[in-house]
């Protein structure tokens, strides 16, 4: 079975055969994965290198924490890849996207205007919470179609701040 | 000695104080908001009382409720911890008026040190050096003249200020006018008062503070210094004891000045005098924190003094057990503040459930934590969820132990500052002790540890689990179910065999 996995913008081709043999980007590796704790704690032996990691299932795929870093991994299998007609099944999300407040806070500055074209990681809004100013950045490139907030306004967690298309 | 102490705080510091009380055989009373019913401090204390909704101003900041609970529970003392009401002179006075002991300084000392101007006046009289600066409420023309006399670069600060608001560095006389205008604007918006003053900017300064202990019988000692220069926007991230920049002679000098500053306000209990230390060994008084500090454990490890227990003894009216000549510093300790913040996204506060947790242990490691597996980290309170402290014979050993412990630390469910600390411990400049308070600005966050290999592993694991899930779905639809709790990955060969038949 072939899988395509994606982390941020990087994709890996992984093949797992019926025998359990595994390869990544054509390179064969010996991997043994066992759950060792109740809350998604796994022990991985990869070519005898011992790694402990935590895996949570998310809506988009898997959230893997190892070495105290967290990776959001999306996985598509052969069938999903076929259905997408050979195009990358894991392309960055497109379409209308609402940018929500990840934390409750005070809007200090709004750095974009409706109609403005923005690029990924561009700062959009400065939110003040717990005495600190926090910069919200664009999750992807696109055009801002709506700005629902003004400086000086308090917002709850999850409030729709901007709409990106 | 006190029979029962109410801990007017939450999180790791409440746990720390409860532990000190228990070691002294004192019963403990915890208080909790709706968000903290299952928090560790509630579970470790002998008694716990609900004090209101999650928002701090309706719970942990309600001095009246806290005093009511103390009366109801029959507590004879209150320890405020840090933050919340710890430096609120009104609360300390109300506790005293309720005939309950306040484990901390007197309301008068809190008030004198809480007001920057009064604090500066009081300590100058005791011979404590201040950063050269101007009085407040001067007009721009007078400020310009004063700036020329002080010498550039200078710092423009808001009179009513705090937290870096209304603060500007001006390096060139030509920029003074616009700098003053901007600072006044910010100060007016933030504090409703546009008055500013000037201070000489101390370049390449370190933030070094002295821990002091004072009883009410006129004894005051210091427990050496802490180095707290690793800061982000004036928030400390890493502290150590001792400091690479302080030798025995300078320690003695700074210690004596710190003791003089504390005595200037008849200080009692544990307290900290913060200094700026420049590269020539000149130091200047910044402020006094009239409470227990977050970073007190590094001093405890190096001096062997349990500061929280000393605070309790002092509040009970006892004399200090130790004299200055009994204080010996041995080894090196480093503390990393573990916060629920995403270091890869500008330290954005993170919230969520801790789905997996394993804290490091082993030689030289101390963990002060307020979390457990299943704990919900909310955005109502400070993002610091734990402190990791490493002790070693030398600074190098402490760093190596910290690295090892950070690697052992498992927190899953939300982002934490652990990757930042790992990168910092690997940074050669940090390892060589070559840093000042602008280290993180000038080095725009040390590059986070190379994650290439980890990313590859994450990709493999996700694919393996996805594969397994696919097989499991097939197996379940055919009545073959795995034993509960056991990974089905091992059986995948068997299952794939079956799948081939489909």
HADDOCK unambig.tbl for C-alpha pairs under 7 A between the chains (distance, minus, plus):
assign (segid A and resid 3 and name CA) (segid B and resid 463 and name CA) 6.47 0.50 0.50
assign (segid A and resid 5 and name CA) (segid B and resid 459 and name CA) 5.94 0.50 0.50
assign (segid A and resid 5 and name CA) (segid B and resid 463 and name CA) 6.80 0.50 0.50
assign (segid A and resid 12 and name CA) (segid B and resid 459 and name CA) 6.98 0.50 0.50
assign (segid A and resid 18 and name CA) (segid B and resid 493 and name CA) 6.15 0.50 0.50
assign (segid A and resid 18 and name CA) (segid B and resid 496 and name CA) 5.28 0.50 0.50
assign (segid A and resid 18 and name CA) (segid B and resid 497 and name CA) 6.86 0.50 0.50
assign (segid A and resid 19 and name CA) (segid B and resid 493 and name CA) 5.38 0.50 0.50
assign (segid A and resid 20 and name CA) (segid B and resid 492 and name CA) 6.86 0.50 0.50
assign (segid A and resid 20 and name CA) (segid B and resid 493 and name CA) 5.72 0.50 0.50
assign (segid A and resid 33 and name CA) (segid B and resid 489 and name CA) 6.86 0.50 0.50
assign (segid A and resid 34 and name CA) (segid B and resid 487 and name CA) 5.80 0.50 0.50
assign (segid A and resid 35 and name CA) (segid B and resid 486 and name CA) 6.74 0.50 0.50
assign (segid A and resid 35 and name CA) (segid B and resid 487 and name CA) 5.52 0.50 0.50
assign (segid A and resid 39 and name CA) (segid B and resid 355 and name CA) 6.10 0.50 0.50
assign (segid A and resid 39 and name CA) (segid B and resid 356 and name CA) 5.87 0.50 0.50
assign (segid A and resid 54 and name CA) (segid B and resid 412 and name CA) 6.54 0.50 0.50
assign (segid A and resid 62 and name CA) (segid B and resid 462 and name CA) 6.13 0.50 0.50
assign (segid A and resid 64 and name CA) (segid B and resid 458 and name CA) 5.85 0.50 0.50
assign (segid A and resid 65 and name CA) (segid B and resid 412 and name CA) 6.47 0.50 0.50
assign (segid A and resid 66 and name CA) (segid B and resid 454 and name CA) 6.91 0.50 0.50
assign (segid A and resid 67 and name CA) (segid B and resid 407 and name CA) 6.24 0.50 0.50
assign (segid A and resid 68 and name CA) (segid B and resid 410 and name CA) 6.59 0.50 0.50
assign (segid A and resid 68 and name CA) (segid B and resid 418 and name CA) 6.28 0.50 0.50
assign (segid A and resid 68 and name CA) (segid B and resid 419 and name CA) 6.06 0.50 0.50
assign (segid A and resid 69 and name CA) (segid B and resid 419 and name CA) 6.39 0.50 0.50
assign (segid A and resid 71 and name CA) (segid B and resid 458 and name CA) 6.85 0.50 0.50
assign (segid A and resid 73 and name CA) (segid B and resid 459 and name CA) 6.45 0.50 0.50
assign (segid A and resid 73 and name CA) (segid B and resid 462 and name CA) 6.63 0.50 0.50
assign (segid A and resid 75 and name CA) (segid B and resid 463 and name CA) 6.36 0.50 0.50
assign (segid A and resid 134 and name CA) (segid B and resid 348 and name CA) 6.03 0.50 0.50
